[in-house]
């Protein structure tokens, strides 16, 4: 076989017919180049989180007061609801943890952009047009999730504080409280990204609205079971609100996929 024929065959079998292995300029990327690109995107996202954490640390007092609002004033008869620390560095550690969590929220637009920038070269042109909606819808859903989580937060906090108040004098430490708050609120924010993830999977052809409709009973049962584990505390309100939210988001996702995939 001549060199020209070999080149012609290579051209015909090149991955540009599929678009999944090429950059925008048509040049393919090796596995090492993909890993290097991933490293750069993760590094930029981490820089954004650090910047957000620094900003949050500057306003740490206001953030702390805002997060302590769901804590009942009578949570501790000795400190009258004031959180306590039990170690020399615990106060600083708590401020740092809360700042990092708030920094993640502030850096979410950058994180979503870096995520999209990494996967965009493997998409078709008609799929890349969803970049801006992907970022803005992701931010809106996450904001809605943490808002619902903050509203619901008072139910498990009040239940946990009052559960053993007759038998014990509980000293609510700052570390335990803010760790609970951070995981609880972020869990709601992440769960609310479910429509975005499912819609993206539908856009690239991995799932369809028919599949989601067919798996609806199992999906709802699984989401309600997950809601009980994602909301610590034995109050009935938190898992119910999260379960209802997840079920509504699932149904809205099915409708949205049908609308966008016409």
Order of alpha helices (4+ residues) and beta strands (2+ residues): alpha-alpha-alpha-alpha-alpha-alpha-alpha-alpha-alpha-alpha-alpha-alpha
